[in-house]
Amino acid sequence: PEDYAVKAKEYRNEMIEAVVDGNDTLIQKYLEGLEITEEEFREASRKGCLEMRITPVFCGAAFKNKGVQQMLDAVVALLPAPIDLPPVEGCDMRDAEKKLYRSADYNQPFSGLAFKIATDPHVGQLTFFRVYSGKLSGGSYVLNATKQKKERVSRLLQMHANKRQEIKE
């Protein structure tokens, strides 16, 4: 609405200033009144997120899928990928004093973190997890560190909102 246009432009300028802060080339462009391209803005936003200088906020609603795709696109474009982060630190289960490090490397042993359990009427129990290193295949076994026992991974599904796709590895 017209009565919010001035306020929106004000906040947009504040957002651009926060994003380009630290990038001399983009600050110069901004101060000269030149247009910052979408690609330049995206790169500066990613750099700001990786440096933890800025925190992007998106509005949306899962009901009727409003803004969900834009939020998912931003997660992929802005947030750190595993290779952008230092190795994850953990400890040896047999010796708590011994520190272990895992980098995001396909050739290292599998390590992951289960962060959500859900029940699906068509599939059964689903465990959502993040992979830190290695690979996992359907039919293989993983060590559940909480229960201190091996568990079989019957099959792997890649979730796409409310759709699922079976994958081998």
DSSP file (Angstrom, degrees, kcal/mol; ACC not computed):
  #  RESIDUE AA STRUCTURE BP1 BP2  ACC     N-H-->O    O-->H-N    N-H-->O    O-->H-N    TCO  KAPPA ALPHA  PHI   PSI    X-CA   Y-CA   Z-CA
    1    1 A P    >>        0   0    0      0, 0.0     3,-1.7     0, 0.0     4,-0.6   0.000 360.0 360.0 360.0 149.6    0.0    0.0    0.0
    2    2 A E  H >>  +     0   0    0      1,-0.3     3,-1.1     2,-0.2     4,-0.5   0.834 360.0  60.6 -57.4 -37.3    1.0    3.6   -0.8
    3    3 A D  H 34 S+     0   0    0      1,-0.2    -1,-0.3     2,-0.1     4,-0.3   0.656 108.6  44.7 -70.4 -12.7    1.1    4.6    2.9
    4    4 A Y  H <> S+     0   0    0     -3,-1.7     4,-2.7     2,-0.1    -1,-0.2   0.473  87.9  91.5-102.4  -5.6    3.8    2.0    3.6
    5    5 A A  H <X S+     0   0    0     -3,-1.1     4,-2.2    -4,-0.6     5,-0.2   0.885  86.5  47.7 -60.9 -42.4    6.0    2.7    0.6
    6    6 A V  H  X S+     0   0    0     -4,-0.5     4,-2.1     2,-0.2    -1,-0.2   0.932 114.7  45.7 -65.5 -45.8    8.2    5.3    2.3
    7    7 A K  H  > S+     0   0    0     -4,-0.3     4,-2.4     1,-0.2    -2,-0.2   0.895 112.2  51.9 -64.0 -41.0    8.7    3.1    5.3
    8    8 A A  H  X S+     0   0    0     -4,-2.7     4,-2.3     1,-0.2    -1,-0.2   0.897 109.8  48.8 -63.1 -41.3    9.4    0.1    3.1
    9    9 A K  H  X S+     0   0    0     -4,-2.2     4,-2.2    -5,-0.2    -1,-0.2   0.892 110.3  52.3 -65.8 -38.9   12.0    2.0    1.1
   10   10 A E  H  X S+     0   0    0     -4,-2.1     4,-1.8     2,-0.2    -2,-0.2   0.938 112.8  43.4 -60.3 -49.1   13.7    3.1    4.4
   11   11 A Y  H  X S+     0   0    0     -4,-2.4     4,-2.3     1,-0.2    -2,-0.2   0.851 110.6  56.1 -68.0 -34.8   13.9   -0.4    5.7
   12   12 A R  H  X S+     0   0    0     -4,-2.3     4,-2.5     2,-0.2    -1,-0.2   0.922 107.5  48.8 -62.1 -43.6   15.1   -1.7    2.3
   13   13 A N  H  X S+     0   0    0     -4,-2.2     4,-2.4     1,-0.2    -2,-0.2   0.893 110.3  51.1 -63.5 -39.7   18.0    0.8    2.4
   14   14 A E  H  X S+     0   0    0     -4,-1.8     4,-2.2     2,-0.2    -1,-0.2   0.903 110.5  49.8 -62.6 -40.8   18.9   -0.3    5.9
   15   15 A M  H  X S+     0   0    0     -4,-2.3     4,-2.2     2,-0.2    -2,-0.2   0.929 110.8  48.5 -63.9 -45.7   18.9   -3.9    4.8
   16   16 A I  H  X S+     0   0    0     -4,-2.5     4,-2.6     1,-0.2     5,-0.2   0.912 110.7  51.5 -61.7 -42.7   21.2   -3.1    1.8
   17   17 A E  H  X S+     0   0    0     -4,-2.4     4,-1.1     1,-0.2    -1,-0.2   0.914 110.7  48.2 -60.1 -43.5   23.5   -1.2    4.1
   18   18 A A  H  < S+     0   0    0     -4,-2.2    -1,-0.2     1,-0.2    -2,-0.2   0.889 114.0  46.6 -65.2 -39.0   23.8   -4.1    6.5
   19   19 A V  H  < S+     0   0    0     -4,-2.2    -2,-0.2     1,-0.2    -1,-0.2   0.915 115.1  43.4 -71.5 -43.7   24.4   -6.6    3.7
   20   20 A V  H >< S+     0   0    0     -4,-2.6     3,-2.5    -5,-0.2     7,-0.3   0.592  83.4 119.5 -81.9  -8.8   27.1   -4.6    1.8
   21   21 A D  T 3< S+     0   0    0     -4,-1.1     3,-0.1     1,-0.3    -3,-0.0  -0.361  78.3  25.4 -56.6 126.4   28.9   -3.6    5.0
   22   22 A G  T 3  S+     0   0    0      1,-0.1     2,-0.7    -2,-0.1    -1,-0.3   0.282  99.3  97.0  99.5 -10.0   32.4   -5.0    4.8
   23   23 A N    <>  -     0   0    0     -3,-2.5     4,-2.6     1,-0.2     5,-0.2  -0.889  55.0-167.7-114.2 100.4   32.5   -5.1    1.0
   24   24 A D  H  > S+     0   0    0     -2,-0.7     4,-2.3     1,-0.2     5,-0.2   0.849  84.8  53.3 -57.8 -39.3   34.3   -1.9   -0.2
   25   25 A T  H  > S+     0   0    0      1,-0.2     4,-2.1     2,-0.2    -1,-0.2   0.932 113.3  42.1 -63.0 -46.6   33.2   -2.3   -3.8
   26   26 A L  H  > S+     0   0    0      2,-0.2     4,-2.7     1,-0.2    -2,-0.2   0.856 112.0  54.3 -72.0 -34.4   29.5   -2.7   -3.0
   27   27 A I  H  X S+     0   0    0     -4,-2.6     4,-2.9    -7,-0.3     5,-0.2   0.932 109.4  49.0 -61.8 -43.9   29.6    0.1   -0.4
   28   28 A Q  H  X S+     0   0    0     -4,-2.3     4,-2.0    -5,-0.2     6,-0.2   0.931 112.0  48.0 -60.8 -46.2   31.1    2.4   -3.1
   29   29 A K  H  <>S+     0   0    0     -4,-2.1     5,-2.3     1,-0.2     4,-0.4   0.921 113.3  48.5 -58.9 -44.6   28.4    1.4   -5.6
   30   30 A Y  H ><5S+     0   0    0     -4,-2.7     3,-1.2     1,-0.2    -2,-0.2   0.920 111.6  48.2 -63.8 -45.4   25.7    2.0   -3.0
   31   31 A L  H 3<5S+     0   0    0     -4,-2.9    -1,-0.2     1,-0.3    -2,-0.2   0.819 109.6  53.4 -67.3 -30.3   27.0    5.4   -2.0
   32   32 A E  T 3<5S-     0   0    0     -4,-2.0    -1,-0.3    -5,-0.2    -2,-0.2   0.504 116.8-115.6 -81.0  -3.3   27.3    6.5   -5.6
   33   33 A G  T < 5 +     0   0    0     -3,-1.2    -3,-0.2    -4,-0.4     2,-0.1   0.613  65.1 147.4  80.9  11.9   23.6    5.5   -6.1
   34   34 A L      < -     0   0    0     -5,-2.3     2,-0.3    -6,-0.2    -1,-0.3  -0.481  54.8-101.2 -79.1 153.2   24.4    2.7   -8.6
   35   35 A E        -     0   0    0     -2,-0.1     2,-0.5     1,-0.0    -1,-0.1  -0.568  26.9-139.9 -76.6 131.7   22.3   -0.4   -8.7
   36   36 A I        -     0   0    0     -2,-0.3    -1,-0.0     1,-0.0   -10,-0.0  -0.816  26.3-123.7 -89.7 126.4   23.6   -3.5   -6.9
   37   37 A T     >  -     0   0    0     -2,-0.5     4,-2.4     1,-0.1     5,-0.2  -0.218  16.6-114.4 -69.5 161.1   22.8   -6.5   -9.0
   38   38 A E  H  > S+     0   0    0      1,-0.2     4,-2.6     2,-0.2     5,-0.2   0.887 117.5  52.3 -61.6 -40.0   20.9   -9.5   -7.6
   39   39 A E  H  > S+     0   0    0      2,-0.2     4,-2.5     1,-0.2    -1,-0.2   0.920 110.2  47.4 -63.6 -44.8   24.0  -11.7   -7.9
   40   40 A E  H  > S+     0   0    0      1,-0.2     4,-2.4     2,-0.2    -2,-0.2   0.908 113.2  49.1 -61.9 -42.0   26.2   -9.2   -6.0
   41   41 A F  H  X S+     0   0    0     -4,-2.4     4,-2.3     2,-0.2    -2,-0.2   0.905 111.1  49.7 -64.7 -41.8   23.5   -8.9   -3.3
   42   42 A R  H  X S+     0   0    0     -4,-2.6     4,-2.5     2,-0.2    -2,-0.2   0.919 112.0  47.6 -63.6 -44.3   23.2  -12.6   -3.0
   43   43 A E  H  X S+     0   0    0     -4,-2.5     4,-2.4     1,-0.2    -2,-0.2   0.910 113.4  47.5 -63.7 -42.4   27.0  -13.1   -2.7
   44   44 A A  H  X S+     0   0    0     -4,-2.4     4,-2.3     2,-0.2    -1,-0.2   0.869 111.7  51.6 -66.8 -35.9   27.3  -10.3   -0.1
   45   45 A S  H  X S+     0   0    0     -4,-2.3     4,-2.2     2,-0.2    -2,-0.2   0.924 110.1  48.3 -65.5 -44.5   24.3  -11.8    1.8
   46   46 A R  H  X S+     0   0    0     -4,-2.5     4,-2.7     2,-0.2     5,-0.2   0.929 111.6  49.6 -61.2 -45.5   26.0  -15.3    1.9
   47   47 A K  H  X S+     0   0    0     -4,-2.4     4,-2.1     1,-0.2    -1,-0.2   0.913 110.8  50.3 -60.8 -42.6   29.3  -13.7    3.1
   48   48 A G  H  <>S+     0   0    0     -4,-2.3     5,-2.7     2,-0.2     6,-1.3   0.871 111.6  48.1 -63.3 -37.5   27.4  -11.9    5.8
   49   49 A C  H ><5S+     0   0    0     -4,-2.2     3,-0.9     3,-0.2    -2,-0.2   0.916 111.0  50.0 -68.1 -43.6   25.7  -15.1    6.9
   50   50 A L  H 3<5S+     0   0    0     -4,-2.7    -2,-0.2     1,-0.3    -1,-0.2   0.855 113.4  45.9 -64.4 -34.4   28.9  -17.1    7.0
   51   51 A E  T 3<5S-     0   0    0     -4,-2.1    -1,-0.3    -5,-0.2    -2,-0.2   0.505 111.0-125.7 -83.7  -4.4   30.6  -14.3    9.1
   52   52 A M  T < 5S+     0   0    0     -3,-0.9    -3,-0.2    -4,-0.3    -2,-0.1   0.815  75.8 123.4  61.0  33.8   27.5  -14.3   11.3
   53   53 A R  S   <S+     0   0    0     -5,-2.7     2,-0.3    -6,-0.2    -4,-0.2   0.759  72.5  31.7 -87.8 -31.5   27.1  -10.5   10.8
   54   54 A I        -     0   0    0     -6,-1.3    -2,-0.2    -9,-0.2    -1,-0.1  -0.907  62.5-155.3-128.1 155.3   23.6  -10.8    9.4
   55   55 A T        -     0   0    0     -2,-0.3     2,-0.1    -3,-0.1    -6,-0.0  -0.941  20.1-141.2-129.3 108.3   20.6  -13.0   10.1
   56   56 A P        -     0   0    0      0, 0.0     2,-0.4     0, 0.0    -2,-0.0  -0.436  14.9-161.1 -70.4 143.6   18.1  -13.3    7.2
   57   57 A V        -     0   0    0     -2,-0.1     2,-0.4     2,-0.0    -2,-0.0  -0.994   6.0-170.4-127.6 130.3   14.5  -13.5    8.3
   58   58 A F        -     0   0    0     -2,-0.4     2,-0.4     2,-0.0    10,-0.0  -0.938  11.4-144.9-122.5 143.7   11.7  -14.7    6.0
   59   59 A C        +     0   0    0     -2,-0.4     2,-0.3     2,-0.0    12,-0.1  -0.830  39.8 118.5-105.2 145.5    8.0  -14.6    6.4
   60   60 A G        -     0   0    0     -2,-0.4     2,-0.3    10,-0.1     7,-0.2  -0.979  45.6-122.2 178.2-179.9    5.7  -17.3    5.2
   61   61 A A  B   > -A   66   0A   0      5,-3.0     5,-1.5    -2,-0.3     7,-0.3  -0.983  10.4-145.7-147.8 133.4    3.2  -19.9    6.2
   62   62 A A  T > 5S+     0   0    0     -2,-0.3     3,-2.0     3,-0.2     2,-0.4   0.840  84.2  91.7 -65.8 -31.5    3.1  -23.7    5.6
   63   63 A F  G > 5S-     0   0    0      1,-0.3     3,-0.7     2,-0.1    -2,-0.1  -0.534 111.1  -2.2 -65.0 121.0   -0.7  -23.4    5.2
   64   64 A K  G 3 5S-     0   0    0     -2,-0.4    -1,-0.3     1,-0.2    -2,-0.1   0.592 114.0 -94.7  66.3  13.9   -1.2  -22.9    1.5
   65   65 A N  G < 5 +     0   0    0     -3,-2.0     2,-0.6     1,-0.2     4,-0.4   0.816  62.9 174.3  56.4  38.8    2.6  -22.9    1.0
   66   66 A K  B < < -A   61   0A   0     -5,-1.5    -5,-3.0    -3,-0.7    -1,-0.2  -0.700  69.1 -12.4 -83.2 116.6    3.1  -19.2    1.1
   67   67 A G  S  > S+     0   0    0     -2,-0.6     4,-1.8    -7,-0.2    -1,-0.2   0.423  99.7 117.1  79.7  -0.9    6.8  -18.2    1.1
   68   68 A V  H  > S+     0   0    0     -3,-0.4     4,-2.3    -7,-0.3     5,-0.2   0.927  74.4  47.8 -68.4 -45.0    8.0  -21.7    1.8
   69   69 A Q  H  > S+     0   0    0     -4,-0.4     4,-2.6     1,-0.2    -1,-0.2   0.894 110.8  52.0 -64.4 -39.4    9.9  -22.1   -1.5
   70   70 A Q  H  > S+     0   0    0      2,-0.2     4,-2.0     1,-0.2    -1,-0.2   0.891 110.2  49.5 -63.5 -38.5   11.6  -18.8   -1.2
   71   71 A M  H  X S+     0   0    0     -4,-1.8     4,-2.0     2,-0.2    -2,-0.2   0.918 111.9  47.5 -66.4 -43.3   12.8  -19.7    2.3
   72   72 A L  H  X S+     0   0    0     -4,-2.3     4,-1.9     2,-0.2    -2,-0.2   0.895 110.8  51.7 -65.0 -40.2   14.1  -23.1    1.1
   73   73 A D  H  X S+     0   0    0     -4,-2.6     4,-2.4     1,-0.2    -1,-0.2   0.893 109.4  51.0 -61.6 -39.6   15.9  -21.4   -1.8
   74   74 A A  H  X>S+     0   0    0     -4,-2.0     4,-3.1     2,-0.2     5,-0.7   0.877 105.5  55.3 -67.0 -38.1   17.5  -18.9    0.7
   75   75 A V  H  X5S+     0   0    0     -4,-2.0     4,-1.2     1,-0.2    -1,-0.2   0.934 112.9  42.5 -59.0 -45.7   18.7  -21.8    2.9
   76   76 A V  H  <5S+     0   0    0     -4,-1.9    -2,-0.2     1,-0.2    -1,-0.2   0.905 121.2  40.8 -67.2 -41.9   20.5  -23.3   -0.1
   77   77 A A  H  <5S+     0   0    0     -4,-2.4    -2,-0.2    -5,-0.2    -1,-0.2   0.834 127.4  24.7 -78.0 -33.3   21.9  -20.0   -1.3
   78   78 A L  H  <5S+     0   0    0     -4,-3.1    -3,-0.2    -5,-0.2   -28,-0.2   0.818  98.7  80.1-107.7 -36.3   22.9  -18.3    2.0
   79   79 A L  S  <<S-     0   0    0     -4,-1.2   -29,-0.1    -5,-0.7     2,-0.1  -0.370  87.4 -88.1 -82.6 157.4   23.6  -20.7    4.7
   80   80 A P        -     0   0    0      0, 0.0    -1,-0.1     0, 0.0    -2,-0.1  -0.329  33.5-140.3 -67.0 138.3   26.9  -22.6    5.1
   81   81 A A    >   -     0   0    0     -3,-0.1     3,-2.0     1,-0.1     4,-0.5  -0.536  35.0-100.3 -83.6 161.1   27.4  -25.9    3.3
   82   82 A P  G >  S+     0   0    0      0, 0.0     3,-1.1     0, 0.0    22,-0.3   0.833 124.0  57.4 -54.4 -33.7   29.3  -28.6    5.2
   83   83 A I  G 3  S+     0   0    0      1,-0.2    20,-0.0    20,-0.1    22,-0.0   0.674  99.1  60.9 -73.3 -14.1   32.5  -27.8    3.3
   84   84 A D  G <  S+     0   0    0     -3,-2.0    -1,-0.2     2,-0.1     0, 0.0   0.589  97.6  74.2 -82.6 -11.1   32.3  -24.2    4.5
   85   85 A L  S <  S-     0   0    0     -3,-1.1    19,-0.3    -4,-0.5     3,-0.1  -0.665  87.3-106.6-105.8 155.5   32.5  -25.2    8.1
   86   86 A P        -     0   0    0      0, 0.0    -1,-0.1     0, 0.0    -2,-0.1  -0.302  58.4 -71.9 -69.9 164.8   35.4  -26.5   10.2
   87   87 A P        -     0   0    0      0, 0.0     2,-0.3     0, 0.0    16,-0.3  -0.247  54.0-110.5 -57.4 145.7   35.5  -30.2   11.1
   88   88 A V  E     -B  102   0B   0     14,-2.7    14,-2.3    44,-0.1     2,-0.4  -0.608  30.0-135.4 -80.2 136.5   33.0  -31.3   13.7
   89   89 A E  E     +B  101   0B   0     -2,-0.3     2,-0.2    12,-0.2    12,-0.2  -0.766  35.2 151.9 -97.1 137.8   34.4  -32.2   17.1
   90   90 A G  E     -B  100   0B   0     10,-2.9    10,-2.6    -2,-0.4     2,-0.3  -0.795  35.1-111.0-143.8-173.0   33.3  -35.3   18.9
   91   91 A C  E     -B   99   0B   0      8,-0.3     2,-0.2    -2,-0.2     8,-0.2  -0.949  30.4-102.5-130.7 153.4   34.7  -37.8   21.4
   92   92 A D        -     0   0    0      6,-2.2     3,-0.3     3,-0.7     6,-0.2  -0.520  25.0-139.0 -70.6 132.8   35.6  -41.5   21.2
   93   93 A M  S    S+     0   0    0     -2,-0.2     3,-0.2     1,-0.2    -1,-0.1   0.804 103.8  46.7 -65.1 -28.7   32.9  -43.7   22.8
   94   94 A R  S    S+     0   0    0      1,-0.3     2,-0.3     2,-0.0    -1,-0.2   0.725 125.3  28.6 -85.2 -22.1   35.5  -45.9   24.4
   95   95 A D    >   -     0   0    0     -3,-0.3     3,-1.5     3,-0.1    -3,-0.7  -0.827  64.3-168.3-142.5  98.6   37.6  -43.0   25.7
   96   96 A A  T 3  S+     0   0    0     -2,-0.3    -1,-0.1     1,-0.3    -3,-0.1   0.708  88.1  60.2 -62.6 -21.2   35.7  -39.8   26.5
   97   97 A E  T 3  S+     0   0    0     -6,-0.1     2,-0.5     2,-0.1    -1,-0.3   0.763  86.0  89.7 -76.4 -25.3   39.0  -37.9   26.8
   98   98 A K  S <  S-     0   0    0     -3,-1.5    -6,-2.2    -6,-0.2     2,-0.3  -0.619  70.9-146.5 -80.9 123.2   40.0  -38.6   23.3
   99   99 A K  E     -B   91   0B   0     -2,-0.5     2,-0.3    -8,-0.2    -8,-0.3  -0.706  12.2-165.4 -90.7 138.1   38.8  -36.0   20.8
  100  100 A L  E     -B   90   0B   0    -10,-2.6   -10,-2.9    -2,-0.3     2,-0.4  -0.918   3.0-156.2-119.7 148.9   37.8  -37.0   17.2
  101  101 A Y  E     -B   89   0B   0     -2,-0.3     2,-0.5   -12,-0.2   -12,-0.2  -0.984   5.1-168.8-127.6 137.0   37.3  -34.7   14.3
  102  102 A R  E     -B   88   0B   0    -14,-2.3   -14,-2.7    -2,-0.4     2,-0.2  -0.982   4.4-163.2-126.8 122.1   35.2  -35.4   11.2
  103  103 A S        -     0   0    0     -2,-0.5     2,-2.3   -16,-0.3     5,-0.1  -0.618  43.8 -90.5 -93.7 162.8   35.3  -33.2    8.1
  104  104 A A  S    S+     0   0    0    -22,-0.3     2,-0.4   -19,-0.3    29,-0.2  -0.490  75.6 143.6 -74.0  81.0   32.6  -33.3    5.5
  105  105 A D    >   -     0   0    0     -2,-2.3    29,-2.5    27,-0.2     3,-1.2  -0.988  50.4-149.0-130.8 127.3   34.3  -36.0    3.5
  106  106 A Y  T 3  S+     0   0    0     -2,-0.4    -1,-0.1     1,-0.2    27,-0.1   0.765  98.3  57.5 -62.2 -28.0   32.6  -38.7    1.6
  107  107 A N  T 3  S+     0   0    0     27,-0.1    -1,-0.2    -3,-0.1     3,-0.1   0.560  89.1  87.9 -86.3  -8.9   35.5  -41.1    2.1
  108  108 A Q  S <  S-     0   0    0     -3,-1.2    27,-0.2     1,-0.2     3,-0.1  -0.405  95.4 -79.3 -81.5 165.8   35.5  -40.9    5.9
  109  109 A P        -     0   0    0      0, 0.0    -1,-0.2     0, 0.0    -4,-0.1  -0.259  60.4 -88.2 -61.1 153.8   33.4  -43.3    8.1
  110  110 A F        +     0   0    0     25,-0.2     2,-0.3    24,-0.1    24,-0.3  -0.407  53.0 165.5 -65.8 133.9   29.7  -42.4    8.3
  111  111 A S  E     +C  133   0C   0     22,-1.9    21,-3.0    -2,-0.1    22,-1.7  -0.965   7.0 152.3-145.8 139.3   28.7  -40.1   11.1
  112  112 A G  E     -C  131   0C   0     -2,-0.3     2,-0.4    19,-0.3    19,-0.2  -0.941  35.9-123.3-155.3 172.7   25.4  -38.3   11.5
  113  113 A L  E     -C  130   0C   0     17,-2.3    17,-2.4    -2,-0.3     2,-0.5  -0.979  15.9-144.2-130.9 118.7   23.0  -36.8   13.9
  114  114 A A  E     +C  129   0C   0     -2,-0.4    15,-0.3    15,-0.3     3,-0.1  -0.699  25.7 168.9 -78.8 127.3   19.3  -37.8   14.1
  115  115 A F  E     +     0   0C   0     13,-2.4     2,-0.3    -2,-0.5    14,-0.2   0.493  57.0  28.9-120.4  -6.5   17.3  -34.7   15.0
  116  116 A K  E     -C  128   0C   0     12,-1.3    12,-3.1     2,-0.0     2,-0.4  -0.966  52.5-162.1-157.5 138.2   13.7  -35.7   14.5
  117  117 A I  E     +C  127   0C   0     -2,-0.3     2,-0.3    10,-0.2    10,-0.2  -0.982  21.9 169.8-118.5 132.2   11.5  -38.9   14.6
  118  118 A A  E     -C  126   0C   0      8,-2.6     8,-4.0    -2,-0.4     2,-0.5  -0.966  29.0-130.8-139.7 155.4    8.2  -38.9   12.9
  119  119 A T  E     -C  125   0C   0     -2,-0.3     6,-0.2     6,-0.2    -2,-0.0  -0.940  19.0-165.8-110.0 127.2    5.6  -41.5   12.1
  120  120 A D  E  >  -C  124   0C   0      4,-3.5     4,-2.5    -2,-0.5     3,-0.0  -0.937  19.6-140.6-111.2 131.3    4.2  -41.6    8.6
  121  121 A P  T  4 S+     0   0    0      0, 0.0    -1,-0.1     0, 0.0     4,-0.1   0.771 102.7  39.6 -63.4 -24.8    1.0  -43.6    7.9
  122  122 A H  T  4 S+     0   0    0      2,-0.1    -3,-0.0     1,-0.0     0, 0.0   0.764 130.3  24.0 -93.6 -28.6    2.4  -44.9    4.6
  123  123 A V  T  4 S-     0   0    0      1,-0.3     2,-0.4    -3,-0.0    -1,-0.0   0.744  94.4-135.9-109.8 -32.4    6.1  -45.5    5.5
  124  124 A G  E  <  +C  120   0C   0     -4,-2.5    -4,-3.5     2,-0.0     2,-0.4  -0.867  65.8   9.3 107.1-144.9    6.1  -46.1    9.3
  125  125 A Q  E     -C  119   0C   0     -2,-0.4     2,-0.4    -6,-0.2    -6,-0.2  -0.585  67.0-163.5 -78.9 129.8    8.7  -44.5   11.5
  126  126 A L  E     -C  118   0C   0     -8,-4.0    -8,-2.6    -2,-0.4     2,-0.5  -0.921   6.4-160.5-112.7 137.0   11.0  -41.9    9.9
  127  127 A T  E     -C  117   0C   0     -2,-0.4     2,-0.4   -10,-0.2   -10,-0.2  -0.974   8.5-154.3-117.0 118.7   14.2  -40.6   11.3
  128  128 A F  E     +C  116   0C   0    -12,-3.1   -13,-2.4    -2,-0.5   -12,-1.3  -0.767  25.0 170.8 -90.2 134.1   15.5  -37.3   10.0
  129  129 A F  E     -C  114   0C   0     -2,-0.4     2,-0.5   -15,-0.3   -15,-0.3  -0.969  32.9-131.5-145.1 158.8   19.2  -36.9   10.2
  130  130 A R  E     -C  113   0C   0    -17,-2.4   -17,-2.3    -2,-0.3     2,-0.5  -0.938  24.3-137.7-109.5 132.5   22.1  -34.7    9.2
  131  131 A V  E     +C  112   0C   0     -2,-0.5   -19,-0.3   -19,-0.2     3,-0.1  -0.783  22.3 176.5 -92.4 127.7   25.2  -36.4    7.6
  132  132 A Y  E     -     0   0C   0    -21,-3.0     2,-0.3    -2,-0.5   -27,-0.2   0.766  67.6 -11.4 -97.2 -34.4   28.5  -35.1    8.8
  133  133 A S  E    S+C  111   0C   0    -22,-1.7   -22,-1.9   -29,-0.2    -1,-0.4  -0.987 101.9  19.8-158.9 162.5   30.8  -37.5    6.9
  134  134 A G  S    S-     0   0    0    -29,-2.5     2,-0.3    -2,-0.3   -27,-0.1  -0.248  77.7 -75.2  78.6-162.2   30.8  -40.7    4.9
  135  135 A K        -     0   0    0    -27,-0.2     2,-0.4   -28,-0.1   -25,-0.2  -0.935  28.7-152.4-138.0 159.4   27.9  -42.4    3.2
  136  136 A L        -     0   0    0     33,-0.7     2,-0.3    -2,-0.3     6,-0.0  -0.999  10.0-166.3-136.1 135.5   24.9  -44.4    4.2
  137  137 A S    >   -     0   0    0     -2,-0.4     3,-1.8     4,-0.1    32,-0.2  -0.895  33.7 -96.5-121.0 151.4   23.1  -47.0    2.1
  138  138 A G  T 3  S+     0   0    0     30,-1.7    16,-0.2    -2,-0.3    17,-0.2  -0.444 112.0  28.7 -61.4 136.3   19.8  -48.7    2.6
  139  139 A G  T 3  S+     0   0    0     14,-4.4    -1,-0.2     1,-0.3    15,-0.2   0.323  96.1 116.9  93.0  -7.7   20.2  -52.1    4.4
  140  140 A S    <   -     0   0    0     -3,-1.8    13,-3.2    13,-0.4     2,-0.4  -0.336  61.6-118.0 -87.8 174.6   23.4  -51.0    6.2
  141  141 A Y  E     -D  152   0D   0     11,-0.2     2,-0.3    -3,-0.1    11,-0.2  -0.878  22.8-169.6-115.1 145.7   23.9  -50.7   10.0
  142  142 A V  E     -D  151   0D   0      9,-2.6     9,-3.0    -2,-0.4     2,-0.6  -0.944  27.4-114.0-128.7 153.5   24.7  -47.7   12.1
  143  143 A L  E     -D  150   0D   0     -2,-0.3     2,-1.0     7,-0.2     7,-0.2  -0.787  19.6-147.8 -88.3 121.5   25.7  -47.4   15.7
  144  144 A N  E  >> -D  149   0D   0      5,-3.0     4,-1.6    -2,-0.6     5,-1.3  -0.804  10.7-165.0 -86.7 104.5   23.1  -45.6   17.8
  145  145 A A  T  45S+     0   0    0     -2,-1.0    -1,-0.2     1,-0.2     5,-0.0   0.783  83.8  55.9 -65.8 -27.8   25.3  -43.9   20.4
  146  146 A T  T  45S+     0   0    0      1,-0.2    -1,-0.2    -3,-0.1    -2,-0.0   0.922 119.0  30.3 -69.9 -43.8   22.4  -43.2   22.7
  147  147 A K  T  45S-     0   0    0      2,-0.2    -2,-0.2    -3,-0.2    -1,-0.2   0.529 101.4-131.4 -92.5  -7.8   21.3  -46.8   23.0
  148  148 A Q  T  <5S+     0   0    0     -4,-1.6     2,-0.3     1,-0.2    -3,-0.2   0.872  70.5 103.1  58.0  40.3   24.8  -48.3   22.5
  149  149 A K  E   <S-D  144   0D   0     -5,-1.3    -5,-3.0    -7,-0.0     2,-0.3  -0.984  74.7-103.8-147.6 159.2   23.6  -50.7   19.9
  150  150 A K  E     -D  143   0D   0     -2,-0.3     2,-0.4    -7,-0.2    -7,-0.2  -0.604  33.3-165.0 -83.1 142.4   23.6  -51.2   16.1
  151  151 A E  E     -D  142   0D   0     -9,-3.0    -9,-2.6    -2,-0.3     2,-0.4  -0.971  18.2-121.6-128.4 145.2   20.4  -50.4   14.2
  152  152 A R  E     -D  141   0D   0     -2,-0.4     2,-0.9   -11,-0.2   -11,-0.2  -0.679  11.4-143.9 -88.2 135.6   19.6  -51.4   10.6
  153  153 A V        -     0   0    0    -13,-3.2   -14,-4.4    -2,-0.4   -13,-0.4  -0.867  17.0-171.7 -95.0 104.2   18.7  -48.7    8.1
  154  154 A S        -     0   0    0     -2,-0.9     2,-0.3     1,-0.2    -1,-0.2   0.944  61.4 -20.2 -69.0 -47.9   16.0  -50.4    6.1
  155  155 A R        -     0   0    0    -17,-0.2     2,-0.4    -3,-0.1    -1,-0.2  -0.986  59.9-123.1-156.7 161.9   15.7  -47.8    3.3
  156  156 A L  E     -E  167   0E   0     11,-0.7    11,-2.2    -2,-0.3     2,-0.4  -0.906  21.8-172.2-113.3 135.3   16.5  -44.1    2.6
  157  157 A L  E     -E  166   0E   0     -2,-0.4     2,-0.6     9,-0.2     9,-0.2  -0.981  16.8-144.9-124.9 137.6   14.0  -41.5    1.6
  158  158 A Q  E     -E  165   0E   0      7,-3.3     7,-2.0    -2,-0.4     2,-0.4  -0.912  24.9-140.6 -99.2 123.7   14.6  -38.0    0.5
  159  159 A M  E     -E  164   0E   0     -2,-0.6     2,-0.4     5,-0.2     5,-0.2  -0.687  20.0-175.3 -91.3 134.9   11.8  -35.8    1.7
  160  160 A H  E >   -E  163   0E   0      3,-3.4     3,-3.2    -2,-0.4     2,-0.4  -0.862  63.7 -73.0-125.9  92.5   10.4  -33.0   -0.5
  161  161 A A  T 3  S-     0   0    0     -2,-0.4    -1,-0.1     1,-0.3    -2,-0.0  -0.387 118.9 -11.6  53.2-108.5    7.8  -31.2    1.7
  162  162 A N  T 3  S+     0   0    0     -2,-0.4     2,-0.3    -3,-0.1    -1,-0.3   0.277 126.4  82.1-104.2  11.8    5.0  -33.7    1.7
  163  163 A K  E <   -E  160   0E   0     -3,-3.2    -3,-3.4     2,-0.0     2,-0.3  -0.808  61.5-156.1-110.6 156.0    6.5  -36.0   -1.0
  164  164 A R  E     -E  159   0E   0     -2,-0.3     2,-0.4    -5,-0.2    -5,-0.2  -0.977   5.1-164.1-133.2 147.9    9.1  -38.6   -0.6
  165  165 A Q  E     -E  158   0E   0     -7,-2.0    -7,-3.3    -2,-0.3     2,-0.3  -0.996  22.2-127.4-133.0 126.9   11.6  -40.2   -3.1
  166  166 A E  E     -E  157   0E   0     -2,-0.4     2,-0.3    -9,-0.2    -9,-0.2  -0.543  29.4-173.4 -75.0 135.1   13.5  -43.4   -2.4
  167  167 A I  E     -E  156   0E   0    -11,-2.2   -11,-0.7    -2,-0.3   -29,-0.1  -0.906  24.9-143.1-127.2 156.5   17.2  -43.2   -2.8
  168  168 A K              0   0    0     -2,-0.3   -30,-1.7   -13,-0.1    -1,-0.1   0.863 360.0 360.0 -85.5 -39.1   19.9  -45.9   -2.7
  169  169 A E              0   0    0    -32,-0.2   -33,-0.7   -13,-0.0    -1,-0.0   0.325 360.0 360.0-147.6 360.0   22.8  -44.0   -1.0
